[in-house]
Amino acid sequence: MKIENRRFAEKALTYLLVGSQMDGIKFESEVSAISLTFTHYDRREDDAFVLTIETAWTVYDKEPYSYPSSEEEVPSNTEEQHFKHIWDIKRQKIVNVQLSDVSPHLIISFESGNILFVNGHDPNYECWQLGDHFAGGNNEWLLVAVPGDDIAVGSPQHFQ
């Protein structure tokens, strides 16, 4: 992943997610896919975003010594365990968002210390995407972990 892409994506992710709360969940038709809604209750514009995950993910109760580098290394969970993970982070405010150095693994830190980790490495498929169009927004924002360990960002022209 190019460092300038990573920096711009992290800046956008910070703007979009820090201070928001995870307050919605939708189980997609594919067994492994899930969509999480994040809402800012303290601002009028850009208030809701949906993260669609189509890869392995988990929630850590504290920062691990190291994060997985591929989907195969993400701890395996049952659907019930995944639901419990989501239940544990519901309505908690996000305090930090970052991407890993090599692949666009998404790392979201919550006020409780819990961390949502989403794999961002796949040679053939998009792993995750975050945007406002899924949440009824004005279609200005879309971030996608694309194949080949890169990140694509669509943002309003005024966002630098």
Secondary structure, DSSP 8 states (H G I E B T S, - for coil): --HHHHHHHHHHHHHHHTT-EEEEEEE-SSTT-EEEEEE-SS-SSS-EEEEEE-S-EEEESS--SS--SSGGGS----HHHHHHHHHHHTT-BEEEEEE-SSS--EEEEETTS-EEEE----SSS--EEEESGGGT--S--EEEEETTTEEEEE--TT--
